[in-house]
């Protein structure tokens, strides 16, 4: 949780899941590899962030986060983890309601759309 402290994330150990053995990545079959690091999707996503509708807000957030990383040094427990990409998943019990696999760096699911899906799912039947 040294990383949470460096990034200024209070109580991160209570809600951030760390997977040093790579179990979740392996089971979810998330994208990885050096080839994905130079994908055109990354350049296109950054273009959208810079020039798109919500882009300037996202770009400001990106610089805020990158500013915190300038002094960080992190080595993943396994070398192959250094090229892992994430994803966004919404579960309801054992059911997968939404799954988005990041194609390459920066190609994340839209945060606002994801939150809307979570709210809809949480309020179903109410």
N, C-alpha and C positions, 0 to 999 in steps of 0.2 A: 504494500500500500504506500510505499515510498513515492510512487508515481502520482498517486492521488494528492499527496501532500505537496509535491512540486507543482502540480497544476492548480492547487487551491480548491480541491473538491472536498468539501467537508463531509464526513461520515461516509466516504466512498466505499469503505469496506462493508457497509450495511446493504448496499444496493448495486454494486458493480461486481459482476461475476468474472473471476479470473480463471483461465483454463490452461495452466502451464503444461499439461499433458496433451493438449490439442484434441481432447475427446469430442467436444462439441463441433469443432471445425471438421473433424473427420466424419462424424456421423451425419452432419448436415451437408457434407460434400461441397463446402464453400470453394469459390474460385481461388486459385493460387498459381504462382509461377512467375518467372522473370518476364516471359512473353507478354503477360497481362499488364506489366508496368508501363509498356510503351504503346498501349492500345490507343487508336484514334478516339475511342469513346472518352478517354480522359481529357484530351484537348478540347473536344466538343463540349464536355460538361463544364470545363472552366470557362469556355467562351460564353455558355449560357449563364454562368454565375456572374460574369463581368457585364454582359450586355442584356441579359434577360430581365423580365419584369421584377422578380424578387432578387435578382442577381446582386445588386449593390449591397443589400442587407446581408446576403450570404457571404459576399466577398469581405465585408467588414468583419464578420464573425471568423472567417478563415484567418485573417491577419491577427485577430485577437488570440486565437488558438496557437497559431504558428509562433507568435511572440513568446508564448509560454514554453515552447519546445526548444528555443534557442540554447538553453543551458541544460536540457535534459539529455541523458545518455541512457539508452535502454537496449539491452541485448535479450532477445527472446530465448527461452530455455532450449529450444531446438532450432537449428539453423534454418530448416525449411519453413518455420513460422514467419520468417522475415518477409515473405512474399504473400502471406495470407491476406485475403480481402474479406470484408465482413458481409453482412446482410441484415435485413430487417424482417423480423418474424413476429406474428401475432398469433398466440395460441389461446384457445378456449378449452381448458381441460386437455384432453389428448388430441383435439382437432386443431389442425393448422388452418387458421382463418386467412392469413396472408403470408406470403413468402416472397422476398425480393433478394436476389443474389447480386451483390456488387460485381459488375463486370470487370472493373479495373479501379485504380485509385480515383477517388472523387465522384464515382458514379453511384451515389447512395439514393435510396428511396426518398421521395419528398417528405420532409418532416411534417409539414402541415397536413398533407393528405393522410399520413400514417396516424397522426393524433386523431384526426376525424374518424378514421376506421376504428380505432381503439374505443373512442367514445360511443360510436354506433353499436359496437359489439357489446360494450359494457352495459348499455341501456336497453338492449333487446329484451322484450317481454315486460318492461317496466311500465 
